[in-house]
Amino acid sequence: MPKGYFFVEIEITDPAAYEAYRTSVPDIISAHGGRILVRGGDPQPLDGVIPRRRRVIVEFDSPEAVKTFYDSDAYQAVQPIRLKASNGFVCLLTGTE
């Protein structure tokens, strides 16, 4: 079964408010079997121009596990913080087997 990846690309508009989200989510990810692969970081462009945004990649055992994490009561309780403190998107990516 392919892995599932929770991919986030956002521009933080309210760093103080975003901090509550940033500090809460790792425990929720861990409780759902996720593993943070990339969190923030300093992207080094190899080609093109990279917009200044925060990127996070979290690996889960399956795409279904990403959905379970995302739909969980714990994540849904903190998601509004991210929505108010940033602009951007989150998506589910499916890995190759």
N, CA, C and O atoms as CSV, one atom per row, in Angstrom:
chain,resi,resn,atom,element,x,y,z
A,1,MET,N,N,0.847,-1.180,0.000
A,1,MET,CA,C,0.000,0.000,0.000
A,1,MET,C,C,0.894,1.245,0.000
A,1,MET,O,O,1.890,1.287,0.723
A,2,PRO,N,N,0.549,2.254,-0.801
A,2,PRO,CA,C,1.367,3.465,-0.837
A,2,PRO,C,C,1.227,4.290,0.444
A,2,PRO,O,O,0.208,4.240,1.133
A,3,LYS,N,N,2.260,5.032,0.733
A,3,LYS,CA,C,2.236,5.961,1.865
A,3,LYS,C,C,1.335,7.145,1.519
A,3,LYS,O,O,1.061,7.412,0.349
A,4,GLY,N,N,0.884,7.842,2.546
A,4,GLY,CA,C,0.137,9.076,2.370
A,4,GLY,C,C,0.932,10.225,2.961
A,4,GLY,O,O,1.606,10.065,3.979
A,5,TYR,N,N,0.851,11.375,2.326
A,5,TYR,CA,C,1.598,12.549,2.779
A,5,TYR,C,C,0.648,13.728,2.960
A,5,TYR,O,O,-0.147,14.052,2.078
A,6,PHE,N,N,0.754,14.353,4.114
A,6,PHE,CA,C,0.022,15.577,4.426
A,6,PHE,C,C,0.971,16.703,4.067
A,6,PHE,O,O,2.002,16.876,4.716
A,7,PHE,N,N,0.632,17.475,3.036
A,7,PHE,CA,C,1.508,18.529,2.532
A,7,PHE,C,C,0.879,19.880,2.819
A,7,PHE,O,O,-0.293,20.110,2.518
A,8,VAL,N,N,1.661,20.764,3.400
A,8,VAL,CA,C,1.196,22.098,3.773
A,8,VAL,C,C,2.101,23.125,3.111
A,8,VAL,O,O,3.325,23.004,3.163
A,9,GLU,N,N,1.504,24.133,2.491
A,9,GLU,CA,C,2.270,25.275,1.986
A,9,GLU,C,C,1.482,26.526,2.337
A,9,GLU,O,O,0.412,26.775,1.782
A,10,ILE,N,N,2.017,27.308,3.259
A,10,ILE,CA,C,1.287,28.474,3.756
A,10,ILE,C,C,2.201,29.683,3.925
A,10,ILE,O,O,3.420,29.566,4.050
A,11,GLU,N,N,1.564,30.834,3.922
A,11,GLU,CA,C,2.203,32.086,4.321
A,11,GLU,C,C,1.598,32.447,5.674
A,11,GLU,O,O,0.385,32.623,5.787
A,12,ILE,N,N,2.425,32.554,6.676
A,12,ILE,CA,C,1.933,32.874,8.019
A,12,ILE,C,C,1.686,34.378,8.098
A,12,ILE,O,O,2.596,35.179,7.883
A,13,THR,N,N,0.453,34.749,8.407
A,13,THR,CA,C,0.074,36.159,8.473
A,13,THR,C,C,-0.001,36.689,9.902
A,13,THR,O,O,0.041,37.898,10.126
A,14,ASP,N,N,-0.113,35.781,10.862
A,14,ASP,CA,C,-0.171,36.161,12.279
A,14,ASP,C,C,0.687,35.170,13.074
A,14,ASP,O,O,0.173,34.187,13.608
A,15,PRO,N,N,2.007,35.437,13.151
A,15,PRO,CA,C,2.912,34.487,13.806
A,15,PRO,C,C,2.542,34.161,15.246
A,15,PRO,O,O,2.679,33.012,15.666
A,16,ALA,N,N,2.084,35.130,16.002
A,16,ALA,CA,C,1.740,34.871,17.404
A,16,ALA,C,C,0.577,33.885,17.498
A,16,ALA,O,O,0.613,32.963,18.312
A,17,ALA,N,N,-0.435,34.069,16.687
A,17,ALA,CA,C,-1.575,33.146,16.696
A,17,ALA,C,C,-1.173,31.780,16.152
A,17,ALA,O,O,-1.613,30.752,16.666
A,18,TYR,N,N,-0.342,31.764,15.119
A,18,TYR,CA,C,0.069,30.501,14.496
A,18,TYR,C,C,0.849,29.624,15.472
A,18,TYR,O,O,0.817,28.398,15.362
A,19,GLU,N,N,1.536,30.229,16.407
A,19,GLU,CA,C,2.352,29.480,17.373
A,19,GLU,C,C,1.521,28.440,18.129
A,19,GLU,O,O,2.012,27.346,18.407
A,20,ALA,N,N,0.288,28.764,18.460
A,20,ALA,CA,C,-0.577,27.803,19.164
A,20,ALA,C,C,-0.847,26.579,18.293
A,20,ALA,O,O,-0.899,25.458,18.801
A,21,TYR,N,N,-1.018,26.780,17.005
A,21,TYR,CA,C,-1.214,25.660,16.071
A,21,TYR,C,C,0.077,24.847,15.959
A,21,TYR,O,O,0.065,23.621,16.068
A,22,ARG,N,N,1.183,25.549,15.739
A,22,ARG,CA,C,2.478,24.898,15.528
A,22,ARG,C,C,2.872,24.006,16.699
A,22,ARG,O,O,3.447,22.937,16.497
A,23,THR,N,N,2.570,24.429,17.904
A,23,THR,CA,C,2.966,23.638,19.073
A,23,THR,C,C,1.979,22.518,19.397
A,23,THR,O,O,2.332,21.573,20.101
A,24,SER,N,N,0.757,22.612,18.896
A,24,SER,CA,C,-0.255,21.585,19.176
A,24,SER,C,C,-0.221,20.414,18.207
A,24,SER,O,O,-0.459,19.274,18.606
A,25,VAL,N,N,0.067,20.677,16.960
A,25,VAL,CA,C,-0.103,19.669,15.911
A,25,VAL,C,C,0.855,18.480,16.008
A,25,VAL,O,O,0.423,17.367,15.711
A,26,PRO,N,N,2.119,18.633,16.400
A,26,PRO,CA,C,2.995,17.448,16.441
A,26,PRO,C,C,2.451,16.297,17.286
A,26,PRO,O,O,2.580,15.139,16.888
A,27,ASP,N,N,1.857,16.579,18.422
A,27,ASP,CA,C,1.290,15.508,19.253
A,27,ASP,C,C,0.108,14.830,18.564
A,27,ASP,O,O,-0.085,13.622,18.696
A,28,ILE,N,N,-0.676,15.606,17.836
A,28,ILE,CA,C,-1.818,15.037,17.108
A,28,ILE,C,C,-1.310,14.154,15.969
A,28,ILE,O,O,-1.835,13.065,15.737
A,29,ILE,N,N,-0.295,14.626,15.271
A,29,ILE,CA,C,0.314,13.841,14.194
A,29,ILE,C,C,0.833,12.523,14.751
A,29,ILE,O,O,0.547,11.457,14.207
A,30,SER,N,N,1.584,12.599,15.818
A,30,SER,CA,C,2.171,11.403,16.432
A,30,SER,C,C,1.094,10.416,16.877
A,30,SER,O,O,1.244,9.207,16.696
A,31,ALA,N,N,0.025,10.922,17.451
A,31,ALA,CA,C,-1.063,10.060,17.919
A,31,ALA,C,C,-1.732,9.302,16.775
A,31,ALA,O,O,-2.374,8.275,16.997
A,32,HIS,N,N,-1.581,9.809,15.552
A,32,HIS,CA,C,-2.167,9.163,14.379
A,32,HIS,C,C,-1.117,8.433,13.537
A,32,HIS,O,O,-1.377,8.067,12.391
A,33,GLY,N,N,0.059,8.228,14.108
A,33,GLY,CA,C,1.088,7.455,13.427
A,33,GLY,C,C,1.865,8.212,12.372
A,33,GLY,O,O,2.576,7.603,11.573
A,34,GLY,N,N,1.743,9.534,12.354
A,34,GLY,CA,C,2.455,10.339,11.365
A,34,GLY,C,C,3.871,10.658,11.797
A,34,GLY,O,O,4.211,10.611,12.979
A,35,ARG,N,N,4.690,10.984,10.803
A,35,ARG,CA,C,6.089,11.340,11.049
A,35,ARG,C,C,6.415,12.588,10.237
A,35,ARG,O,O,6.287,12.589,9.012
A,36,ILE,N,N,6.837,13.648,10.918
A,36,ILE,CA,C,7.175,14.896,10.234
A,36,ILE,C,C,8.495,14.698,9.497
A,36,ILE,O,O,9.516,14.376,10.103
A,37,LEU,N,N,8.458,14.898,8.169
A,37,LEU,CA,C,9.663,14.780,7.351
A,37,LEU,C,C,10.299,16.140,7.100
A,37,LEU,O,O,11.523,16.272,7.120
A,38,VAL,N,N,9.472,17.143,6.864
A,38,VAL,CA,C,9.946,18.504,6.591
A,38,VAL,C,C,9.053,19.450,7.375
A,38,VAL,O,O,7.828,19.323,7.363
A,39,ARG,N,N,9.681,20.403,8.058
A,39,ARG,CA,C,8.911,21.399,8.812
A,39,ARG,C,C,9.640,22.723,8.711
A,39,ARG,O,O,10.658,22.942,9.366
A,40,GLY,N,N,9.102,23.600,7.882
A,40,GLY,CA,C,9.761,24.886,7.681
A,40,GLY,C,C,10.970,24.705,6.796
A,40,GLY,O,O,10.846,24.378,5.616
A,41,GLY,N,N,12.122,24.916,7.359
A,41,GLY,CA,C,13.350,24.737,6.596
A,41,GLY,C,C,13.664,25.938,5.724
A,41,GLY,O,O,12.901,26.901,5.653
A,42,ASP,N,N,14.781,25.854,5.077
A,42,ASP,CA,C,15.265,26.916,4.204
A,42,ASP,C,C,15.439,26.322,2.811
A,42,ASP,O,O,16.494,25.761,2.513
A,43,PRO,N,N,14.413,26.433,1.939
A,43,PRO,CA,C,14.527,25.808,0.626
A,43,PRO,C,C,15.649,26.426,-0.198
A,43,PRO,O,O,15.818,27.645,-0.229
A,44,GLN,N,N,16.394,25.586,-0.848
A,44,GLN,CA,C,17.482,26.013,-1.717
A,44,GLN,C,C,17.028,25.837,-3.162
A,44,GLN,O,O,16.910,24.705,-3.632
A,45,PRO,N,N,16.770,26.934,-3.878
A,45,PRO,CA,C,16.262,26.797,-5.237
A,45,PRO,C,C,17.283,26.119,-6.147
A,45,PRO,O,O,18.463,26.470,-6.163
A,46,LEU,N,N,16.803,25.157,-6.888
A,46,LEU,CA,C,17.615,24.509,-7.911
A,46,LEU,C,C,17.208,25.017,-9.287
A,46,LEU,O,O,17.996,24.981,-10.233
A,47,ASP,N,N,15.973,25.490,-9.390
A,47,ASP,CA,C,15.454,26.009,-10.646
A,47,ASP,C,C,14.238,26.869,-10.318
A,47,ASP,O,O,13.376,26.444,-9.549
A,48,GLY,N,N,14.156,28.035,-10.868
A,48,GLY,CA,C,12.994,28.885,-10.643
A,48,GLY,C,C,13.081,29.686,-9.358
A,48,GLY,O,O,14.105,29.698,-8.674
A,49,VAL,N,N,11.986,30.351,-9.050
A,49,VAL,CA,C,11.891,31.213,-7.871
A,49,VAL,C,C,10.942,30.557,-6.872
A,49,VAL,O,O,9.821,30.190,-7.224
A,50,ILE,N,N,11.384,30.413,-5.642
A,50,ILE,CA,C,10.577,29.787,-4.603
A,50,ILE,C,C,9.907,30.882,-3.776
A,50,ILE,O,O,10.591,31.724,-3.194
A,51,PRO,N,N,8.566,30.876,-3.719
A,51,PRO,CA,C,7.888,31.859,-2.868
A,51,PRO,C,C,8.233,31.635,-1.394
A,51,PRO,O,O,8.464,30.505,-0.966
A,52,ARG,N,N,8.264,32.715,-0.635
A,52,ARG,CA,C,8.541,32.609,0.801
A,52,ARG,C,C,7.287,32.106,1.503
A,52,ARG,O,O,6.376,32.874,1.813
A,53,ARG,N,N,7.262,30.817,1.743
A,53,ARG,CA,C,6.144,30.176,2.426
A,53,ARG,C,C,6.682,29.087,3.326
A,53,ARG,O,O,7.794,28.597,3.134
A,54,ARG,N,N,5.896,28.719,4.298
A,54,ARG,CA,C,6.246,27.603,5.183
A,54,ARG,C,C,5.736,26.323,4.537
A,54,ARG,O,O,4.597,26.258,4.075
A,55,ARG,N,N,6.582,25.320,4.510
A,55,ARG,CA,C,6.204,24.025,3.957
A,55,ARG,C,C,6.394,22.948,5.011
A,55,ARG,O,O,7.382,22.934,5.745
A,56,VAL,N,N,5.422,22.047,5.068
A,56,VAL,CA,C,5.477,20.926,5.996
A,56,VAL,C,C,5.069,19.677,5.226
A,56,VAL,O,O,4.089,19.686,4.480
A,57,ILE,N,N,5.829,18.605,5.413
A,57,ILE,CA,C,5.486,17.315,4.824
A,57,ILE,C,C,5.468,16.295,5.951
A,57,ILE,O,O,6.449,16.123,6.674
A,58,VAL,N,N,4.322,15.619,6.085
A,58,VAL,CA,C,4.160,14.595,7.117
A,58,VAL,C,C,3.824,13.280,6.426
A,58,VAL,O,O,2.926,13.220,5.586
A,59,GLU,N,N,4.551,12.231,6.787
A,59,GLU,CA,C,4.322,10.910,6.205
A,59,GLU,C,C,3.418,10.083,7.114
A,59,GLU,O,O,3.601,10.050,8.331
A,60,PHE,N,N,2.444,9.419,6.506
A,60,PHE,CA,C,1.565,8.475,7.194
A,60,PHE,C,C,1.645,7.136,6.469
A,60,PHE,O,O,2.120,7.069,5.336
A,61,ASP,N,N,1.189,6.087,7.112
A,61,ASP,CA,C,1.258,4.748,6.530
A,61,ASP,C,C,0.418,4.584,5.272
A,61,ASP,O,O,0.694,3.707,4.453
A,62,SER,N,N,-0.602,5.418,5.111
A,62,SER,CA,C,-1.489,5.294,3.953
A,62,SER,C,C,-2.224,6.610,3.722
A,62,SER,O,O,-2.287,7.450,4.620
A,63,PRO,N,N,-2.779,6.795,2.527
A,63,PRO,CA,C,-3.612,7.975,2.300
A,63,PRO,C,C,-4.809,8.023,3.252
A,63,PRO,O,O,-5.227,9.101,3.675
A,64,GLU,N,N,-5.353,6.863,3.584
A,64,GLU,CA,C,-6.490,6.815,4.502
A,64,GLU,C,C,-6.101,7.325,5.889
A,64,GLU,O,O,-6.909,7.956,6.572
A,65,ALA,N,N,-4.862,7.051,6.304
A,65,ALA,CA,C,-4.387,7.530,7.608
A,65,ALA,C,C,-4.300,9.052,7.636
A,65,ALA,O,O,-4.539,9.669,8.674
A,66,VAL,N,N,-3.955,9.666,6.491
A,66,VAL,CA,C,-3.937,11.130,6.413
A,66,VAL,C,C,-5.348,11.661,6.636
A,66,VAL,O,O,-5.549,12.609,7.395
A,67,LYS,N,N,-6.314,11.052,5.978
A,67,LYS,CA,C,-7.703,11.492,6.121
A,67,LYS,C,C,-8.198,11.313,7.552
A,67,LYS,O,O,-8.917,12.165,8.076
A,68,THR,N,N,-7.814,10.206,8.182
A,68,THR,CA,C,-8.215,9.966,9.573
A,68,THR,C,C,-7.632,11.042,10.486
A,68,THR,O,O,-8.329,11.569,11.353
A,69,PHE,N,N,-6.352,11.366,10.292
A,69,PHE,CA,C,-5.711,12.441,11.052
A,69,PHE,C,C,-6.445,13.763,10.824
A,69,PHE,O,O,-6.830,14.442,11.776
A,70,TYR,N,N,-6.634,14.120,9.550
A,70,TYR,CA,C,-7.235,15.411,9.201
A,70,TYR,C,C,-8.650,15.546,9.754
A,70,TYR,O,O,-9.035,16.615,10.228
A,71,ASP,N,N,-9.418,14.475,9.694
A,71,ASP,CA,C,-10.808,14.505,10.147
A,71,ASP,C,C,-10.974,14.305,11.654
A,71,ASP,O,O,-12.084,14.404,12.176
A,72,SER,N,N,-9.878,14.027,12.347
A,72,SER,CA,C,-9.968,13.754,13.787
A,72,SER,C,C,-10.466,14.981,14.553
A,72,SER,O,O,-10.247,16.121,14.144
A,73,ASP,N,N,-11.132,14.722,15.657
A,73,ASP,CA,C,-11.606,15.811,16.510
A,73,ASP,C,C,-10.449,16.682,16.981
A,73,ASP,O,O,-10.576,17.903,17.064
A,74,ALA,N,N,-9.321,16.048,17.288
A,74,ALA,CA,C,-8.166,16.796,17.794
A,74,ALA,C,C,-7.640,17.774,16.747
A,74,ALA,O,O,-7.366,18.930,17.065
A,75,TYR,N,N,-7.495,17.318,15.492
A,75,TYR,CA,C,-6.993,18.233,14.455
A,75,TYR,C,C,-8.040,19.286,14.108
A,75,TYR,O,O,-7.707,20.460,13.946
A,76,GLN,N,N,-9.282,18.885,13.993
A,76,GLN,CA,C,-10.331,19.846,13.651
A,76,GLN,C,C,-10.471,20.933,14.713
A,76,GLN,O,O,-10.941,22.031,14.415
A,77,ALA,N,N,-10.069,20.638,15.944
A,77,ALA,CA,C,-10.119,21.640,17.014
A,77,ALA,C,C,-9.073,22.733,16.825
A,77,ALA,O,O,-9.296,23.871,17.238
A,78,VAL,N,N,-7.923,22.408,16.202
A,78,VAL,CA,C,-6.863,23.411,16.021
A,78,VAL,C,C,-6.806,23.970,14.602
A,78,VAL,O,O,-6.168,24.997,14.371
A,79,GLN,N,N,-7.453,23.318,13.664
A,79,GLN,CA,C,-7.428,23.794,12.279
A,79,GLN,C,C,-7.868,25.254,12.141
A,79,GLN,O,O,-7.247,25.987,11.370
A,80,PRO,N,N,-8.904,25.715,12.845
A,80,PRO,CA,C,-9.305,27.116,12.708
A,80,PRO,C,C,-8.182,28.104,13.043
A,80,PRO,O,O,-8.150,29.209,12.500
A,81,ILE,N,N,-7.274,27.720,13.921
A,81,ILE,CA,C,-6.134,28.594,14.236
A,81,ILE,C,C,-5.292,28.796,12.988
A,81,ILE,O,O,-4.929,29.923,12.652
A,82,ARG,N,N,-4.976,27.683,12.287
A,82,ARG,CA,C,-4.183,27.777,11.052
A,82,ARG,C,C,-4.903,28.617,10.013
A,82,ARG,O,O,-4.288,29.457,9.357
A,83,LEU,N,N,-6.192,28.398,9.862
A,83,LEU,CA,C,-6.949,29.131,8.848
A,83,LEU,C,C,-6.962,30.636,9.115
A,83,LEU,O,O,-6.913,31.433,8.179
A,84,LYS,N,N,-7.027,31.024,10.384
A,84,LYS,CA,C,-7.042,32.449,10.727
A,84,LYS,C,C,-5.656,33.078,10.694
A,84,LYS,O,O,-5.530,34.281,10.464
A,85,ALA,N,N,-4.619,32.283,10.921
A,85,ALA,CA,C,-3.266,32.829,11.058
A,85,ALA,C,C,-2.413,32.674,9.806
A,85,ALA,O,O,-1.232,33.022,9.818
A,86,SER,N,N,-2.998,32.155,8.719
A,86,SER,CA,C,-2.195,31.923,7.516
A,86,SER,C,C,-3.060,31.901,6.266
A,86,SER,O,O,-4.285,31.790,6.326
A,87,ASN,N,N,-2.376,32.012,5.129
A,87,ASN,CA,C,-2.989,31.827,3.816
A,87,ASN,C,C,-2.234,30.705,3.132
A,87,ASN,O,O,-1.021,30.583,3.300
A,88,GLY,N,N,-2.921,29.900,2.375
A,88,GLY,CA,C,-2.245,28.825,1.659
A,88,GLY,C,C,-3.135,27.616,1.544
A,88,GLY,O,O,-4.358,27.734,1.468
A,89,PHE,N,N,-2.513,26.443,1.532
A,89,PHE,CA,C,-3.292,25.225,1.353
A,89,PHE,C,C,-2.646,24.044,2.052
A,89,PHE,O,O,-1.460,24.063,2.382
A,90,VAL,N,N,-3.456,23.014,2.271
A,90,VAL,CA,C,-2.975,21.699,2.689
A,90,VAL,C,C,-3.563,20.701,1.701
A,90,VAL,O,O,-4.651,20.919,1.169
A,91,CYS,N,N,-2.854,19.615,1.456
A,91,CYS,CA,C,-3.383,18.598,0.556
A,91,CYS,C,C,-2.844,17.227,0.934
A,91,CYS,O,O,-1.875,17.095,1.681
A,92,LEU,N,N,-3.496,16.227,0.400
A,92,LEU,CA,C,-3.091,14.836,0.558
A,92,LEU,C,C,-2.358,14.430,-0.708
A,92,LEU,O,O,-2.880,14.578,-1.813
A,93,LEU,N,N,-1.152,13.921,-0.543
A,93,LEU,CA,C,-0.385,13.372,-1.658
A,93,LEU,C,C,-0.243,11.880,-1.423
A,93,LEU,O,O,-0.030,11.441,-0.292
A,94,THR,N,N,-0.360,11.107,-2.481
A,94,THR,CA,C,-0.204,9.663,-2.385
A,94,THR,C,C,1.150,9.280,-2.954
A,94,THR,O,O,1.482,9.638,-4.084
A,95,GLY,N,N,1.933,8.546,-2.163
A,95,GLY,CA,C,3.248,8.106,-2.603
A,95,GLY,C,C,3.150,6.936,-3.566
A,95,GLY,O,O,2.072,6.390,-3.804
A,96,THR,N,N,4.281,6.569,-4.105
A,96,THR,CA,C,4.332,5.406,-4.978
A,96,THR,C,C,4.670,4.190,-4.143
A,96,THR,O,O,5.277,4.303,-3.078
A,97,GLU,N,N,4.275,3.030,-4.628
A,97,GLU,CA,C,4.548,1.801,-3.870
A,97,GLU,C,C,5.964,1.354,-4.114
A,97,GLU,O,O,6.393,0.337,-3.568
